Amino acid sequence: MLFFINSTFNQKNSGIEHAQLKRAALFREHKEAFKLVFREWNPNLHRFLAKVGIEESETLSMFDYFQKTEKVNEKILHVEDLDFGVGALTYKKEPEHFRYLVYQDQQLIARVRYFADDSFERVSGVELFDGFGNLYRVDFYDFRGFLSLSQWYTPDNKIGTEVWSDVFGRPVLETFNKYDGNQKYIKTSWRLLGREGAIYSFSNIDELTLHFLNLLNEEYWQENKANIFIMDRTHLADWALLNLERPAYTVLHLHNSHAGDAQEPMHSVMNNFYEFGLMNSNGYDAIISATKKQTRDVLARFNPKCKLFTIPVGVVSKEVLFEERIEIKSRKPHSVLVTARVAPEKRIDHIIRAIGMARKIVPDITLDLYGYVDHRDNDLAQKSINAAIKEYHMENAVHQFGYANNVGELQKEFQVYALASIMEGFNLSLMEAISHGMVGVTYDVNYGPTELIVDGENGFVVPYEGIQEMSERLVELFTKEDMLQQMSNQSYELAERYSEANVWKAWKALIDDANNKNIDYCLPITEGIGDQSTSSLKNDR
C-alpha cells in the first residue's frame, strides 16, 4: 500500500493538496492502491475530500483510525436533538453568529454553534456552562453527525484535558495540558485506549504518530512487498519513519526549495521544514524532487546514499491535452492572470509594479488576481499590493478575487501568467496555465518556473527581482501578437512533458524500486513470556 502523509485537507488548500489530488487521479487511473493519510484532527475532513472526488477507501485520518470512525453513516444533528440533562428548554437563534443560545428559565445552559455553510444548520460545537455561568466544556461535532472532541476547561479558563471519543461517546484518546517548569502552558502527554484494550501513554504527538504508522505498516503488511510511506509534509513523520518497527519503503518528498534562500541552494541555511529529513536522508529509501535541477542540487550538496527520483507534482490529464485550443485573439486582450495565495513570498506587488510600468506603453493591460489572503506579518502581502496599486493608479486595472475552484476555466480566458515568487518547488498553477495555452513570464527562481517556462519558447524568464525586465517583456508580448500566439502554441506543446503517461513512468520507477526492497522481518518473541511462562513452569513440576 502507498501512504501519502499530510496534515489535513480544507476547503481552501495549498499546492501540496492540489498535487495530491492530481496524483490520486493518476494512481486511480492505473489501479494502484493508495491512501491519503492525514495526521491532524479535522471535523470537516470527509466532506471536503468528498467534494473533490476522494473516496473514503482512499482516506485515512489518524484520529479517525483511533476513534474507529473511518466510515460512519452520516446523521444530521440539530440543536433540538442534543440532550443537556434538563427539561423545559428555550432556544434563541443568533444567525449573525451561526448559533443558538439554550436556556432553562433565565439560566444559560449552552451556546450551540452550527456549520455556517450548511443549510441544515447541523451542530458543529457546543459550549456548556455550569450553574454559575462558567464555561466548563466545549464539544466539537464531526460534520457526519457525532461528538468527536471534548475540551474540558480549568477554573482559570484554559483547556485542561482534551478527549476524543468513538461514535458511542466512549473516550479513546486524551491529551493533557499543563504548565511546564518555565510556566509555559503545553501539552504534556497523550493517552490512548488501543483497539485491543491496552492503554498506551505518549510524551508527544510525534510518539503517537509513530505508533499510528507502526499499526498501519503492520495492518497492511505483505511478505513480499514493502508498504510505501511518502511524506508530503515532511515534518509530520520525518522522525517517525526513521523508527518504524517493521521494514517499509520511506520517502522524503521535497515540495519546495531545500534551501532557505532558493537562489543559494548550495550554501544557504536549509529550509527548516526539510532540515531534519535531509540531515537524516540516509535513513530513508528515497528522495523525490519535482525538477531535474533540484535533484542535481540535492545530490551535489548532500550526496545522500538513498535513491533520488525526479517526479513532477503536477499532471496534465488527457482531456486537457486534447481539448480545443483557444487562440490568443479569442482571450481577454492584454490580460495577465495570477492564481496564488496572497502571501509575502509570492510578491504579487512586483507583478503589479511591472504592469504599472508597462501600461505607460500599453495602457490597457489588466491583472486579475485570485487567491485567499495570508494574514501573516499584519497583512503585509495585501498592504504591499494595495500600495503598488495606489502608486501606479491601477485601481481600475487590478481586479482581486477570493479563492477560485475553477482555475482551469479561468486560464482559458487570459493571455499571460505572471510569477515573481521568492522560491517555488514546482508551481502547479503555472503548469496548468501553460496546459491551457497561456504564456508565462517569471523570475529566474528555483525551481519549477524555470523548467516550466522555456525562455523564448513559451514565455520569458527574467532576472530574479527584475521588475523592469518583466515590464519590458510584457510590453514585447502585448505589442507583438504573432509572437504571443506562437508562444501560446508552444505552451500547449510543452505541456506534454507533464502528461499522465510521462508522470506515471516516473512514479513507476519509484514503485518498482520499492517492490525490490528486501523486507525480511522477524516477529518479536511472544512465546515463553507472561502467563505462558508460568504455565510452562507448572507443567515442568
C-alpha positions in Angstrom: 0.0 0.0 0.0 1.1 3.5 -0.7 0.6 6.1 2.0 0.8 9.8 1.3 1.3 11.7 4.6 -0.2 15.2 5.0 -1.6 17.3 7.9 -5.2 17.8 6.8 -7.5 18.9 3.9 -9.6 22.1 3.9 -12.0 23.9 1.7 -9.1 26.2 0.6 -5.8 24.4 0.1 -2.3 25.0 -0.9 -0.3 23.5 -3.8 0.6 20.3 -1.9 -3.1 19.3 -1.5 -3.8 20.1 -5.2 -0.7 18.0 -6.1 -2.1 15.1 -4.0 -5.5 15.3 -5.9 -3.7 15.1 -9.3 -1.6 12.2 -8.1 -4.7 10.5 -6.7 -6.4 10.7 -10.1 -3.3 9.3 -11.8 -2.9 6.4 -9.4 -6.6 5.6 -9.6 -6.4 5.5 -13.4 -3.5 3.0 -13.2 -5.3 0.9 -10.5 -2.5 1.4 -8.0 -4.0 1.4 -4.4 -3.2 4.3 -2.2 -4.4 6.2 0.9 -4.1 9.9 1.7 -3.1 9.8 5.4 -3.9 12.9 7.5 -2.4 13.4 10.9 -4.4 16.4 12.3 -8.0 16.2 13.6 -10.5 17.9 11.3 -14.3 17.6 11.7 -14.8 18.7 8.1 -12.2 16.3 6.5 -14.5 13.8 4.9 -16.9 16.3 3.4 -14.1 18.4 1.8 -12.5 15.3 0.4 -15.8 14.1 -1.0 -16.4 17.3 -2.8 -13.2 16.8 -4.8 -13.8 13.1 -5.6 -11.7 11.4 -2.9 -13.4 8.1 -1.8 -13.5 7.1 1.9 -11.5 4.0 0.9 -8.7 6.3 -0.2 -8.7 8.3 3.0 -7.1 7.6 6.4 -7.0 10.0 9.3 -5.0 9.2 12.4 -7.8 10.4 14.7 -10.5 8.5 12.7 -8.3 5.4 13.0 -8.2 5.6 16.7 -11.8 6.7 17.1 -13.0 3.9 14.8 -14.8 6.5 12.6 -13.1 5.9 9.2 -16.5 5.1 7.8 -19.8 6.1 9.6 -23.4 6.7 8.5 -23.9 10.4 8.2 -26.5 11.9 10.6 -27.8 15.4 10.7 -27.9 16.7 14.3 -29.9 19.8 15.1 -29.8 21.8 18.3 -33.1 20.2 19.4 -31.5 16.8 19.2 -29.0 17.5 22.0 -29.6 16.2 25.5 -28.5 18.6 28.2 -29.9 16.6 31.1 -32.5 19.1 31.9 -36.0 20.0 30.6 -38.1 23.0 29.7 -35.5 24.4 27.4 -35.9 27.5 25.2 -33.8 28.3 22.1 -32.8 31.7 21.0 -31.3 31.9 17.5 -28.4 34.3 16.7 -28.0 33.9 12.9 -25.2 36.5 12.8 -23.1 34.2 14.9 -24.4 31.0 13.4 -25.5 29.7 16.8 -28.4 29.1 19.3 -28.5 30.1 22.9 -30.1 27.4 25.1 -31.8 28.5 28.3 -33.7 26.9 31.2 -35.7 29.7 32.5 -33.2 32.5 32.7 -30.2 30.2 33.1 -27.8 29.9 30.1 -27.2 26.2 29.6 -25.3 26.2 26.3 -24.3 28.0 23.2 -24.7 25.7 20.2 -22.9 26.6 17.0 -23.8 25.2 13.6 -21.8 24.9 10.4 -22.1 28.3 8.8 -22.1 26.9 5.2 -24.7 24.2 5.8 -28.3 24.9 5.1 -29.4 22.2 7.5 -27.9 24.0 10.5 -26.2 20.8 11.7 -24.4 21.2 15.0 -20.7 21.9 14.9 -19.9 22.8 18.5 -21.5 23.2 22.0 -20.2 25.5 24.8 -21.5 24.2 28.1 -22.0 26.4 31.2 -22.3 25.5 34.9 -24.9 27.0 37.4 -22.6 30.0 38.0 -22.3 30.8 34.3 -18.7 29.4 34.0 -17.7 27.7 30.8 -16.6 24.2 31.7 -16.6 22.2 28.5 -16.7 22.7 24.7 -17.8 19.8 22.5 -16.9 19.6 18.8 -19.0 17.6 16.4 -17.9 15.9 13.2 -19.8 17.1 10.1 -21.0 13.5 9.8 -23.1 13.9 13.0 -21.3 12.6 16.1 -19.5 14.1 19.1 -15.8 13.8 18.3 -13.8 16.1 20.6 -14.5 17.5 24.1 -12.3 20.1 25.7 -12.6 20.4 29.5 -11.7 23.8 30.9 -9.8 24.7 34.1 -11.1 27.2 36.7 -8.8 29.8 35.1 -10.4 29.3 31.7 -7.7 27.2 30.0 -8.1 23.9 28.1 -7.0 21.3 30.6 -8.0 18.0 29.1 -9.0 17.1 25.5 -10.9 13.9 24.9 -11.6 12.2 21.6 -14.5 9.7 21.6 -15.8 7.0 19.3 -19.3 7.2 17.8 -20.8 5.7 21.0 -19.3 8.5 23.2 -16.6 6.3 24.7 -13.2 8.1 25.3 -10.4 6.6 23.2 -7.8 9.3 23.2 -6.8 12.0 25.6 -4.2 14.8 25.9 -3.4 16.8 28.9 -2.3 20.5 29.1 -0.3 21.8 32.0 2.4 24.4 32.9 5.9 23.2 32.4 8.9 24.2 34.5 9.1 27.5 32.6 5.5 28.3 33.3 4.6 27.7 29.6 1.2 26.0 29.1 1.8 23.0 26.9 0.5 19.5 26.0 2.4 17.2 28.4 1.2 13.8 27.3 -1.2 11.7 25.3 -3.1 8.6 26.4 -4.6 6.1 24.0 -7.0 3.2 24.6 -5.9 0.7 22.0 -8.2 -1.4 19.9 -7.2 -4.5 21.8 -7.9 -2.9 25.2 -4.3 -1.9 26.0 -3.6 1.6 27.3 -0.7 3.5 25.8 1.0 6.6 27.0 3.0 9.0 24.8 5.0 12.1 25.6 4.0 14.0 22.5 2.1 13.7 19.2 5.2 12.5 17.4 5.4 9.4 19.5 1.6 8.9 18.9 2.2 9.3 15.2 4.9 6.7 15.3 2.6 4.3 17.0 -0.1 5.0 14.3 2.3 4.4 11.4 3.6 1.2 13.0 0.0 0.0 13.2 -0.6 0.9 9.5 2.6 -0.9 8.5 1.5 -4.0 10.4 -2.1 -4.0 9.2 -1.1 -3.6 5.5 2.0 -5.8 5.8 2.8 -8.1 2.8 5.6 -10.7 3.0 6.9 -9.9 -0.5 6.3 -6.2 -1.0 7.1 -3.2 1.2 4.5 -0.6 2.2 5.5 2.8 0.8 5.3 5.9 3.0 5.7 9.2 1.3 5.9 12.4 3.3 4.2 15.2 1.5 4.6 17.4 4.6 7.9 16.2 5.9 7.8 17.5 9.5 4.8 15.3 10.3 6.6 12.0 10.1 10.3 12.6 9.4 11.4 11.2 12.8 8.7 8.5 12.9 9.6 6.9 9.6 13.2 6.5 10.8 12.0 4.5 13.7 9.4 2.1 12.3 9.4 -1.4 13.9 8.9 -3.3 10.6 10.7 -2.5 7.3 9.0 -0.2 4.9 10.0 2.0 1.9 10.2 5.5 3.2 10.3 8.6 1.0 11.2 12.3 1.7 9.2 14.4 -0.8 10.6 17.9 -1.4 7.7 20.1 -2.4 9.7 23.3 -2.1 13.3 24.5 -2.1 15.5 22.6 0.3 17.4 25.9 0.9 16.2 28.8 2.9 17.5 31.1 0.2 16.4 29.3 -3.0 18.9 31.4 -5.0 21.7 29.9 -3.0 20.8 26.2 -3.0 24.4 25.0 -2.2 25.3 27.3 0.7 22.4 28.9 2.4 20.8 27.6 5.6 18.3 24.8 4.9 14.6 25.2 4.7 13.6 24.4 8.3 10.8 22.0 7.1 13.4 19.8 5.4 16.4 20.2 7.7 15.8 17.1 9.9 14.9 14.9 6.9 17.9 16.0 4.8 20.3 15.6 7.7 19.0 12.1 8.1 18.3 11.3 4.5 20.5 8.1 4.5 17.8 6.6 6.8 15.2 6.9 4.1 14.9 4.9 0.9 14.4 7.7 -1.5 14.1 11.5 -2.0 11.6 13.0 -4.6 12.2 16.3 -6.2 9.8 17.9 -8.7 12.5 19.1 -11.1 15.7 17.8 -12.5 17.6 20.8 -11.4 16.7 20.3 -7.7 17.6 16.7 -7.9 21.0 17.6 -9.2 21.4 20.3 -6.4 20.4 17.9 -3.6 22.9 15.3 -4.9 25.7 17.8 -5.2 25.1 19.4 -1.8 24.3 16.4 0.4 25.5 13.3 -1.5 22.8 11.1 0.0 23.1 7.4 -0.2 19.4 6.9 -0.8 17.8 6.9 -4.3 16.9 10.2 -5.9 13.8 10.5 -8.2 12.5 13.4 -10.2 8.7 13.3 -10.3 6.6 16.3 -11.3 4.0 17.1 -8.8 1.5 18.1 -11.5 -0.2 16.0 -14.1 -1.9 17.3 -17.3 -4.8 15.0 -18.0 -5.6 13.5 -21.4 -8.8 15.6 -21.5 -6.8 18.8 -21.1 -4.0 17.8 -23.6 -6.6 17.1 -26.3 -9.1 19.9 -25.6 -9.8 22.5 -28.2 -7.0 25.1 -28.3 -8.0 28.7 -27.8 -6.3 31.4 -29.8 -4.8 34.5 -28.2 -7.2 36.8 -30.1 -10.2 35.0 -28.5 -9.0 35.8 -25.0 -9.2 39.0 -23.0 -6.8 41.4 -24.7 -3.6 42.4 -22.9 -4.7 40.3 -19.8 -2.5 39.0 -17.0 -3.6 36.3 -14.6 -2.3 35.3 -11.1 -3.8 32.5 -9.1 -1.9 32.2 -5.8 -2.0 32.8 -2.1 -1.7 36.4 -1.3 1.4 35.9 0.7 4.7 37.8 1.2 6.8 35.1 -0.6 4.6 35.4 -3.8 5.5 39.1 -4.2 2.4 39.9 -6.2 3.2 43.6 -5.7 6.2 43.1 -8.0 3.9 41.9 -10.8 1.6 44.9 -10.3 4.6 47.3 -10.5 5.8 45.6 -13.7 2.4 46.0 -15.2 2.2 49.6 -14.0 5.4 50.4 -15.8 4.3 48.5 -18.9 1.0 50.4 -19.0 2.9 53.6 -20.0 3.3 52.0 -23.4 0.3 49.5 -23.4 -2.2 51.4 -21.3 -5.0 48.8 -21.2 -3.1 45.9 -19.5 -5.1 44.4 -16.7 -4.4 41.9 -13.9 -6.9 39.5 -12.4 -5.8 38.0 -9.1 -7.4 35.0 -7.4 -6.4 33.6 -4.1 -7.1 33.7 -0.3 -5.2 36.3 1.8 -2.4 35.1 4.1 -2.6 37.4 7.1 1.0 36.9 8.3 3.0 39.9 9.3 0.0 42.1 9.8 -1.3 41.6 6.3 2.0 42.6 4.8 1.3 41.0 1.4 -2.1 42.7 0.9 -0.7 46.0 2.1 2.1 45.7 -0.4 -0.4 45.0 -3.2 -2.5 48.0 -2.2 0.5 50.3 -2.1 1.6 49.2 -5.6 -1.9 49.7 -7.0 -2.1 53.2 -5.5 1.4 54.1 -6.7 0.6 53.3 -10.3 -3.1 54.4 -10.2 -4.3 50.9 -11.1 -7.5 50.8 -9.1 -9.5 50.0 -12.2 -6.8 47.7 -13.8 -6.3 45.2 -10.9 -9.2 43.0 -10.1 -8.8 41.0 -6.9 -11.0 38.0 -6.1 -11.0 35.2 -3.5 -10.1 31.6 -3.7 -11.1 30.1 -7.1 -12.2 26.5 -7.7 -12.4 26.9 -11.5 -8.8 27.8 -12.2 -8.7 25.8 -15.4 -11.6 27.6 -16.9 -10.2 31.0 -15.9 -6.9 30.2 -17.6 -8.6 29.8 -20.9 -9.7 33.4 -20.8 -6.4 35.1 -20.2 -3.2 35.6 -22.2 -0.2 35.8 -19.8 0.5 34.2 -16.5 3.0 36.1 -14.3 5.1 34.8 -11.4 7.5 36.7 -9.1 8.0 34.3 -6.1 10.9 34.1 -3.8 11.0 30.3 -4.2 9.0 27.6 -5.8 9.2 23.8 -5.6 7.2 23.4 -8.9 4.1 25.7 -9.1 1.0 23.8 -10.2 -0.8 27.0 -11.3 1.9 27.8 -13.9 1.9 24.2 -15.2 -1.9 24.4 -15.6 -1.6 27.8 -17.2 0.7 26.6 -20.0 -1.5 23.5 -20.5 -4.3 25.9 -21.3 -2.2 27.8 -23.7 -1.1 30.8 -21.5 2.3 32.4 -22.0 4.4 32.7 -18.9 6.6 35.5 -17.6 8.5 34.5 -14.5 11.5 35.5 -12.4 14.5 33.2 -12.7 13.8 31.5 -9.4 14.4 27.9 -8.2 12.9 25.6 -9.0 9.8 24.9 -11.1 9.2 28.1 -13.0 12.5 27.9 -15.0 11.7 24.4 -16.0 8.0 25.0 -16.9 8.9 28.1 -18.9 11.5 27.6 -21.6 12.8 31.1 -22.1 11.9 32.4 -25.6 9.7 29.5 -26.4 6.5 29.5 -24.3 7.3 32.7 -22.4 10.2 34.6 -20.8 12.4 34.0 -17.7 13.6 37.4 -16.5 16.3 38.1 -13.9 15.5 37.5 -10.3 13.7 40.6 -8.9 13.9 42.1 -12.3 10.7 44.2 -12.2 11.9 46.4 -15.1 12.8 43.4 -17.2 9.4 41.8 -16.5 7.8 45.0 -17.6 9.7 45.1 -20.9 8.8 41.5 -21.6 5.1 42.3 -21.0 5.3 45.2 -23.5 7.0 42.9 -26.0 4.3 40.3 -25.7 1.4 42.7 -25.9 2.8 44.6 -28.9 3.7 41.6 -30.9 0.6 39.5 -31.2 2.2 37.0 -33.6 4.9 36.2 -31.0 2.3 35.9 -28.3 0.3 33.4 -30.4 3.4 31.4 -31.3 4.4 31.2 -27.7 0.9 30.1 -26.8 1.1 27.3 -29.3 4.4 26.2 -27.8 2.8 26.2 -24.3 0.3 23.7 -25.5 3.1 21.6 -26.9 5.4 21.7 -23.9 2.5 20.7 -21.6 3.0 17.2 -23.0 6.1 16.9 -20.7 3.6 16.5 -17.8 1.2 14.1 -19.4 -0.2 11.2 -17.5 2.0 8.8 -19.3 5.2 10.7 -18.6 4.4 11.3 -14.9 3.3 7.8 -14.4 6.5 6.5 -15.9 8.4 8.5 -13.2 6.2 7.1 -10.4 6.5 3.6 -11.7 10.3 3.8 -11.4 9.9 4.5 -7.7 7.3 1.9 -7.1 9.4 -0.7 -8.9 12.4 0.2 -6.7 10.2 -0.2 -3.6 8.9 -3.6 -4.7 12.5 -4.8 -5.0 13.4 -3.8 -1.4 14.3 -6.7 0.9 11.9 -6.6 3.8 12.9 -9.7 5.7 11.5 -9.3 9.2 11.5 -11.5 12.3 8.5 -11.1 14.6 9.2 -10.2 18.3 9.4 -13.1 20.8 5.9 -13.9 22.0 6.4 -17.4 23.5 7.7 -18.2 26.9 6.7 -15.0 28.5 3.9 -13.8 30.8 1.2 -16.3 31.7 2.6 -18.8 29.2 5.9 -18.9 31.1 4.0 -19.5 34.4 2.0 -22.3 32.9 5.2 -23.9 31.5 6.9 -23.9 34.9 3.9 -25.7 36.4 4.0 -28.4 33.7 7.7 -28.9 34.4 6.9 -29.7 38.1 
